[in-house]
């Protein structure tokens, strides 16, 4: 039973199901399906991304995170004007699989909240780096951004994390 569950989860990770031996060998010769990681963003080990432009940093959850969550059905976000601290929860994402807190990768003042997510939480699934952003923050400690992972580091982090599960 445990082997069947492992095989099923592995098949899901590689995006294939019941396949013949020849199909499996050709599936492995293709590159493994991996979530999108964009240049120009910073990434947290808790799977949030930050895009810093001028005095404002936009924050959302990564494509990798939304992929693991499944279909997002509800998003809880804070009010604009409040402050957040690095590592503290600022909201929650509820999917068909689970509810997860969203932690802030940086400290600062919340200057804008993506109200579109109230009506269309699925934007986190379809466009996590565009219309699926969650909050915009005026950072209070720029060194927190510098300490975050770049795209290559985050890709390696996700591959290692997935391999350990």
C-alpha positions in Angstrom: 0.0 0.0 0.0 2.8 2.4 0.9 4.5 1.6 -2.4 1.3 2.3 -4.3 0.9 5.7 -2.5 4.5 6.6 -3.3 4.1 5.6 -6.9 0.9 7.7 -7.2 2.5 10.8 -5.7 5.6 10.3 -7.8 3.5 10.0 -10.9 1.7 13.2 -10.0 5.0 15.0 -9.5 6.1 13.9 -13.0 2.7 14.6 -14.5 2.0 11.1 -15.8 -0.1 8.1 -14.7 -0.3 4.5 -15.9 2.3 4.2 -18.6 4.1 1.4 -20.4 7.9 0.9 -19.9 8.7 2.6 -23.2 6.4 5.6 -22.3 8.2 5.8 -18.9 11.7 5.9 -20.4 10.6 8.7 -22.9 8.9 10.6 -20.0 12.2 10.6 -18.0 14.2 11.8 -21.0 12.0 15.0 -21.0 12.9 17.7 -18.5 11.0 17.3 -15.2 8.0 19.6 -14.9 9.0 22.3 -12.4 7.2 25.4 -11.3 8.0 28.7 -12.8 10.7 30.8 -11.1 11.2 34.3 -12.5 14.4 36.4 -12.7 14.2 39.7 -11.0 12.4 38.4 -7.9 13.6 37.3 -4.5 12.4 34.2 -2.8 11.8 33.0 0.8 12.2 29.5 2.0 8.5 29.7 3.1 7.7 30.1 -0.7 6.8 33.7 -0.9 8.3 36.0 -3.6 9.2 39.7 -3.5 9.5 42.1 -6.4 11.2 45.3 -5.2 10.5 48.3 -7.4 11.5 51.8 -6.1 10.1 52.3 -2.6 7.6 49.4 -2.8 7.9 45.7 -2.7 5.1 43.4 -4.0 4.7 40.1 -2.2 2.9 36.9 -3.3 3.2 33.1 -3.0 5.3 31.3 -5.6 4.2 29.1 -8.4 5.7 26.2 -6.5 3.6 26.9 -3.5 0.3 27.3 -5.4 1.1 24.1 -7.2 1.4 22.2 -4.0 -1.7 23.8 -2.5 -4.0 23.0 -5.4 -7.0 25.1 -6.3 -7.2 28.2 -4.1 -10.7 28.9 -3.0 -10.3 31.6 -0.4 -7.7 34.3 0.5 -7.5 36.2 3.8 -5.5 39.4 3.6 -4.7 42.2 6.0 -5.8 45.8 5.8 -3.6 48.4 4.1 -1.9 50.8 6.6 -0.8 48.1 9.0 2.7 46.9 9.5 4.2 43.5 9.1 7.4 41.8 10.5 9.6 39.4 8.6 8.5 35.8 9.3 5.2 36.8 10.7 1.9 35.6 9.2 0.0 38.4 7.3 -2.8 36.2 5.8 -4.0 32.8 4.8 -4.7 30.9 1.6 -7.3 28.2 1.6 -7.3 25.5 -1.1 -9.2 22.4 -1.7 -6.3 20.6 0.1 -5.5 22.7 3.1 -5.3 26.2 4.6 -1.9 27.7 4.9 -0.6 30.9 6.6 1.3 33.3 4.4 4.4 34.7 6.1 6.0 38.0 5.2 9.5 37.6 3.9 10.2 41.3 4.8 9.2 43.9 7.4 7.5 47.1 6.5 4.2 49.0 6.1 1.4 47.5 4.0 0.6 50.2 1.4 -1.8 48.2 -0.8 -3.8 44.9 -0.7 -4.9 43.0 -3.8 -8.7 43.2 -3.4 -9.2 41.2 -6.6 -8.3 38.1 -4.7 -11.4 38.4 -2.6 -13.6 37.7 -5.7 -11.1 35.7 -7.7 -8.8 33.7 -5.4 -7.9 31.5 -8.3 -5.7 34.3 -9.7 -3.1 32.9 -7.3 -3.2 29.6 -9.3 -3.4 31.1 -12.8 -1.1 34.1 -12.4 0.9 33.9 -9.1 3.5 36.5 -10.3 1.1 38.9 -12.0 -2.5 39.3 -11.0 -2.1 36.9 -8.0 0.1 39.2 -5.9 -1.1 39.6 -2.4 0.2 42.8 -0.7 2.5 45.7 -1.5 4.8 46.9 1.3 7.1 49.8 1.9 10.2 47.9 3.3 11.6 49.1 6.6 14.8 47.0 6.4 16.4 46.6 3.0 18.9 44.1 4.2 16.1 41.6 4.6 15.7 41.7 0.8 19.4 41.1 0.2 19.3 38.0 2.4 16.6 36.3 0.3 17.3 33.7 -2.4 17.6 34.5 -6.1 16.0 32.4 -8.8 18.8 29.8 -9.1 19.0 29.3 -5.3 15.3 29.0 -5.0 15.1 26.5 -7.8 17.7 24.4 -6.1 16.0 24.8 -2.7 12.7 23.5 -4.2 14.3 20.6 -5.9 16.0 19.5 -2.7 12.8 20.0 -0.7 10.8 18.0 -3.1 13.4 15.2 -3.2 13.3 14.9 0.6 9.5 14.3 0.7 
